[in-house]
Amino acid sequence: MNGMRDFAEPQTTEHSLEDLIVCPQCDAVFRFQKPKNGERAACQRCHKALITPRRNAGLHIIAVAFAVLFLIIGAAVFPFLTIDAAGNRNAVSILDAALAFSGGPMIFLSLATAGLIIFVPLIRVILTLYVLVPVVLDRPAARHAIGAFRLSEALRPWSMAEIFAIGCAVALVKVADLAQVGFGPAFWMFGILVVLVIAQDSFMCKWSVWYRLEHPKNS
């Protein structure tokens, strides 16, 4: 970043809603002031970054989103771990592990697990591409793009790929004493996937996306 600009709190005079911005972390309300490329606008109270415009950020996010899309598919299909114990060798994919309890009442737990670590991240990346590709190409926004982006943000807390990675790390420490564990290609794909998902979420300026969707002629 080349600089940081703090918002000043609004005065007691009335302002239109378009002139105000609310911090999502501490709910402080500020007068809107768009920073230049390379600068960022931060909350004066909690210092959370509110607007972080970057040059060619849309192209970078789209590239990362396509990488995440292919990694999710590969990580779900290819072997994640190979376990060798007492002469028995078995290879398990993430999808196999998520659907391990597919019979009886445990099927609901299996479906929830598969959804949180595979399908929710997959839906989010598809929605991101659906919203950003037309915007980056300077074309009219896709139909229902605002609703799609709102759904993508609503699903963010339910995308738990990184939680699954932490759980796997804890489980591997215990399993390693009982059996010989090998890492399959999906393990490395999933590791890269977690890093890219976190990078994509931190790199995206949500305010810029909303502004482009709601003010296409002013972008």
N, C-alpha and C positions, 0 to 999 in steps of 0.2 A: 504494500500500500504506500502511496505517496503522501497520504495525509488522512486525518480523521476530523470530521466536523460534527460537533455536538448540536443537537436540536435545542432551541430555546423554548421554554414552556409558553403556551399561548396566554395572551392577556385576557382580561375579563370581557373584552368586546366579543361580539358574535363572529363566528367564522363558518363558512360553508364546510360541509363534510369533506369535500375534496381538498381542502386546505389543511386538513388535520391527519395525523398518523398516530397510531396507538402502539406502544411497545407490547409485544406478545408475552413478555416475561414479567414485567411489573405493572402493566396497564397504565403507564404514564402517557398522557396525551400531549402532542407537540404540534407546532406549526410545520407544515411540510416545506422542505427546502431541498431540491434535488442536487446531490453532489456531482462533481465532474468525474470522468473516468479516472480510475486510480485512487480516488478518495472514497471515503465511506461515511455514512451518517450513523451516529451511534446514540443510544439513549443516554441522556445526561444523568439519569438516576442510577441505572444498573450497568450502563456501558455495553449493553447488548447491541451488536451491529444490526441496524434496521434496513439500510439501503447500501448495497455494495456493488455498484455497477462496474463491470469489467469489459474491456474491449474483446470482441469475439467470444464472449463467454458462452453464448448459445451453441456455437459450433463445438466447443469443447465438451459441453454437457451432452450434446447429441452423440458425439463420439464415445464418451464414457457409457452412455445409456445403451448403445449397440453392443459394446463390449460386455456390459452387465447382462444383457439379454442372452448372448451366446454362452456366457459362463454359467448362468442359471440352468439353461437346458443341459449343458455338458455335465455340470455338477450333480444334476438330478439323475442322470442316466449312467454315467461311468462309475466304476467301483470307487468307493470312498475309503474303505479300510479293508485290509486282508488280515485275518486272524488265524494263526497257526498254533494249535494246542493239542497235545497228545496225538500227533500224527494227522489230525483233521484240519483241513485248510478251507476257509470260507471267505468269500468276498461279498461285501455288502455295499450297496449304493445308498445315497441319502433317501431316495424314494422308498427303498426296501425297509430302511430303518424307521421311517415315518409311518409306514403301513404295516409294521410288524404285528400290531394287535388289530387285525382287520376283521376279526370274528367276534360276535357277541356285542355286548354294550361298549366294549373298549374301542369299537370302530369310530365312535364319535371323537375320542381322544386322538386316534390315529389321523382322522381327517383334519382336526384342528392343528395338529403338529405339522402335517404336510402343508396346510394352508399358510401357517405363520412363517415357515422357513423357506417355502418354495413359491407358492402361488401368489401370496400377497406381494412379495418383492417383484414377481413377474408382472403382475397387474400394474404395479406402480411404474415400472420402467416402460411398459407399453403406453400407459396414459401420458407419461412424460414425453415420449416421442410423438404421440398424437397431437399434443398441445404445441410443442416447441418447433417441430419441423416446418409447418407453414409460417410461423412467426419469423424464424431465422431466414427463411427464403423470401421474406417480404411479400408474402401472399396473405389473402384474407384468412382470419382465424378459422380453424376447423369448426364444424357444427358442434355445438354443445361443448366447446373447448373450456369455457369457464367452469361448467359443472364437472368436466373431466379433471381439471386441475384441482378443484375443490375436493373431489373424491380422492385424488392422489395424496393430498395433504392430510385428509382424514385417516387414510390408511397408514400413515407414517408410523404412529406408535405401535401398530400391529405387525410391522415388518421386523421380525426378530431373528434375522440371519446371524447377526453378531452374538446374540444371546445363545444361539445354538452352537456357535464356534467356541464360546467360553465353556459351555456344558461338555462339549466333546473333549476339550483340553483337560478338564477335571476328570472325566471318565477314563481317558487314556492313561493318566497317572496311576489309576487303580488297576486297570486291565493289564498294563505292561508287566506287572509282577506275576500275573497268572498265565500269560500267553505271549507269543511273539507277534507283535503288531507291525504291519507294513502299511505305508501310505499309498493309496491309489491315486490316479490322475485327478479324480474329483476332489480329493483333499486339497490339492494345490489350487485347483480352480476355485474352490469355495473360499480359500484364504484370500486369493486375489479379489474375489467377488465382494467380500466383506469390506476390504479396503476401498474399493471403487465406489460402493454404495455410500460409505461414509463421506468420501471425497466429493461425490456428486451432490449430496445433501448440503454439505458445507460450502460448496462452490456456487451453488445456485442462489441468485438474488431473487427471492420470491416476489418482492415488491416490483421489480422490473418486469417480471412475467405478468403479474396482475395489471400493471400499467399498460403493457402492450395489448393485452386482451380487451381492456375496458376503453382504451383510447387509441385505436389503431391509426387514426389520422394524425395524431400528435406524436407518434413514435419516430 
